[in-house]
Amino acid sequence: MFSRKSKNYSISFDSENWVTPEETLLDSSSHYSDIEQPISGSIFRFFVILFVTVFIILAIFIFKIAIVEHEQFAKLAIQNKSANFPLPPPRGLIMDYKGQALVKNVPVFNLLAVTRELKENQEVIAENINKIAKILEQDQEEFSRDVREQIKTSSTFVAYNDLNKDQAIEIKYLNFPGFYIIPDTKREYINGNKFSQVVGYVGKVSREDLGSDNYYFTTDVVGRLGIENYYEKYIRGKHGNIFFSNGETDYLTKDSEPGQNIVLNIDYDLQVKLHDEIFAVLQDSGLSRGSAIVQNPKTGAVLALVSFPDFNNNIFNSGISDNDYRRLFESGAKPLLNRIISGLYNPGSTIKPLIGMTALQEDIINPQDIINDCVSIVISNPYNLETAYTFKNWRTEYGPFNLKRAIANSCNIYFFTVGGGHEKIKGLGIEKIVKYLKASFANLSLGIDLPGEINGFVPTPDWKLKEKGEPWYLGDTYNISIGQGDLLVTPLWLNGYISAIANGGNIYKPKVAQAIMDGDNIIEKLESEIIGSLPFSREVINEMQAAMRETVLSGTAQVFKDLPVKIAAKTGTAEVQKGKTVNSLFTMFGPYEDPDLTMTILIEGATTQQGLAIRAAHNVLRWYFGEIKN
């Protein structure tokens, strides 16, 4: 039998561990709970937002270095493991509107040196440099000094540019360690003198170029003038590279990508003819300065543009001599100045169409109002009644002069009267003249796609008082009314406002280029653009068209009656040195019924009113409209 022995168990309590009723009641009022609470959802949301934010930042960073800055980091990576030489790309071509090239890229050879390889062949470097100098027909000591100086500062460098074919073959055959023959191109301009102010030229990059645009390397060229400069970012192309890896004697090449081509509105044949005729007139007259521009008034397209003295842009291709540098950059004749867009001149009588339209628009006159005789105006000196000023016409003519005859014969007295007033005719006054000149953009640039365009200048009474300390006189208004005094405009603006008369009032932005092409594909068509309009009614513009036509029928441009088409014109002279020299001007549009050509010619510094601009214009227009007719 089993028996179970019982045990006694007891639990003892310390009186200090007892919970009194008061403590129970106190604990129930506490904000702490013995029951576990769940973690708040806001904490989870915080960590989710943090995670997503970090992920987005990381993704952006990876995208930036992998995609956006890939080329830069790839370049750095390659440079860390190799010697890297950038290959300049062939520049894009520049062509006239028919596709005739105005420039070409001539293949050349350059001698490239790799510093690492030269240092590894110290025992033969001096001998090799002397041999290369002999092949290149260079002074051995000077060539050696140049190479050694560049070894100190460059990992790769061009030791010599523009080797001829025989030199390149001989150096490549002899295979001098550290020296490589690499291909390149050199810019060559076709008919350089005749197109230089349009096409421009290229020159070696400067420190400023390298600092302002990370595209460039020290081996590059950059457009310095004309289309070469204005469309530089399209023309310059994309670099290639030559990689010389450490421990390898061969190299890898990444081909460059040629720049895009620019198709101009320029007519090659018209450009050559305009240049030759202006040059002939200057040469026959013993003069050197002049300019001319031809545009289509329906679009603003620039068909031809010349400026004298001209320059040959090919001289920049192989280093410029001291004489050429002085002639181009230090001469007072300023051959690099494009006088069409950067020259400021008194417009002379070519401003009279605008003054005449202003007088019609403001009802100062009507087309039939007349003044008698075109001889002189005498006005009293308001500060000394015992003296008077006489303003004369450029020639003495009698009879009645209405607007049409005043434009045709370029009567100064008529425009003194409608501009400043005389006897019964109140005149416009300087405030209205300034208003209409500025409304016609005379004080603004037109935005031609060539670098260097400047604003015209329209003087005001406030300007004269501030700058000269003198009040504005009636004589000042008279002078402005015939394009003299302090009124200054560019030939580009002058041709632009005549184009607006021809087309019925629209002021177009002048366009030298018409399209940007990648191979045979047009990637951007440069459309015509209206930037404003003349502040005159169509009826007023029609009156001026008829008046300018009268200049050919019975006025100062009758020589143009023999052209195969009808044209309208305005002649002008602007006095430069009183009684000594004048500028000869001529501006026109035609055919009269449907104008598609405007031309302005300026010949500077004539000693008499010889009509030099008329002579040049007549030869160009007789050829041009004869070519079209045939």
Buried (B, 14 or more C-beta within 10 A) or exposed (E): EEEEEEEEEEEEEEEEEEEEEEEEEEEEEEEEEEEEEEEEEEEEEEEEEEEEEEEEEEEEEEEEEEEEEEEEEEBEEBEEEBBBBBBBBBBBBBBBBEEEBBBBBEEBBBBBBBBBBBEEEEEEBEEBBBBBBEBBEBEBEEBBEBBEEBBEEBBBBBBBBBBEEEBBEBBBEEEBEBBBBBEBBBBEBBBBBBBBBBBBBBBEBEEEBBEEBEBBEEBBBBBBBBBBBBBBEBBBBBBBBBBBBEEEEEBEEBEBEBBBBBBBBBBBBBBBBBBBBBBEBBEEBEBBBBBBBBBBBBBBBBBBBBBBBBBBBBBBBEEBEEEBEEBBEEEEEBBBBBBBBBBBBBBBBBBBBBBBBBBBBBEBBEBEBEBEBBBEBEBEEEEEEEEEEEBBBBEEBEEEBBBBBBBBBBBBBBBBBBBBBBEEBBBBBBEBBBBBBBBBBBBBBBEBBBBBBEBBEBBBBEBBEEEEEEEBBBBBBBBBBBBBBBBBBBBBBBBBBBBBBBBBBBBBBBBBBBBBBBEEEEEEEBEBEBBBBBBBEEEBBEBBBBBBBBBBBBBBBEBBEEBEBBBBBBBBBBBBEEEEBBBBBBBBBBBBEEBBBBBBBBBBBBEEBBBBBBBBBBBBBBBBBEEEEE
